[in-house]
Amino acid sequence: MSFAEIFTVVVPVFLLILVGYGTGRRALFDAGGAQALRELTMQLALPAALLLSIWQTPRHVLVEQLPLVGLLAFGFLAVYAVLLGVLRLAARRPLRRAALFALACVQPQYAFMGTSILGGLFGTAEAAVPIAVAGIIVNVVLDPVVLILLGMPEHPEPRTVTAGVAAPARRHALATVGGGAPEAATEPASTETGSPGPRPSVLRTVGHALREPFCWGPVLGLVLSVAGVGVPEIADSALSLLAGAASATALLYVGVSVARIGRPALSPAVWTVSLTSVVVLPLLVYGVGLLLTSEAVAAQAALILAFPVSPVPLMFAARHGSAEDVRTIGSAVVLSLLLSFVTLPLLIELVG
């Protein structure tokens, strides 16, 4: 694929994000409108697209994706664990800050931007599989683990409640899907210096993630494909109509959410998180993939991880972190998006 052909895939995606950014700046979409775009994408359009694409994929093709599952698990989970350890032990960062910054480095906007760019590169059916695999790993394993870490106290001593002062209300765990923002996106940053509240339940958090259509839709498609159930013509037509809205609404949401974040603060931490997300991590996964799997699998995994920083760590920071954490991670979301306009075409050219 020539560089000109790569830009014909990438540039329209960024143009639509720019349209979303313009509507956000002009306040055509308020917080409720942005949430509606996200819900349309993650609750309806994208699950329909993934369900249909995986359902139509032959059984033997799905079995061949096991190396991709392992490589994405390495990129999301193993690299997260290493970064968490480095930030916690070597850089001496507090546990919650280390958990948030490590998550910002490894969780990209694969769902919102992947359907357009990966679909243009590999085809819709081929792109659905890595997006679905990434969604299951992130929403069922990575994000619940991070929520547990964020719920742990920074100090071992128990908290006390001063007489006459009410204890903080119990907070529910945030539910996230596919690299998008959770429903509690508008909560202000926490001002507490101690524990953020009761530790979230692992089973409850995982169970909430599994109830999201973005998780169970691909799983249902996988079950139907492996069982050899054909796609009825009526179901094909209905799901295709709904899936057609996925790319446009997802990209508009990215633009609107970036407009709400505002101008980035270009601190060393922001540059570090952004460059790790869009350059270091995808190149690392691509190199490991070439050593352990095929070039095609390495390319798919690297491109899944090459998208800009997801808003999810930003929303976690607003719930559990400080104002500085929110500012840093929000700036990384914006800067990584700007950088990806250059890094994505270059990586696509590199992986062929």
Secondary structure, DSSP 8 states (H G I E B T S, - for coil): --HHHHHHHHHHHHHHHHHHHHHHHTTSS-HHHHHHHHHIIIIIIHHHHHHHHHHHS-HHHHHTTHHHHHHHHIIIIIHHHHHHHIIIIIS---HHHHHHHHHHHH-B-HHHHHHHHHHHHH-HHHHHHHHHHHHHHIIIIIHHHHHHHHTS-SSSS-----TTS------------TTS--TTTT------SS--SS---HHHHHHHHHTSHHHHHHHHHHHHHHTT----HHHHHHHHHHHTTHHHHHHHHHHHHHHHH-S----HHHHHHHHIIIIIHHHHHHHHHHHHS-HHHHHHHHHHTTS-B-SHHHHHHHHHS-HHHHHHHHHHHHHHHHHHHHHHHHHHHHH-
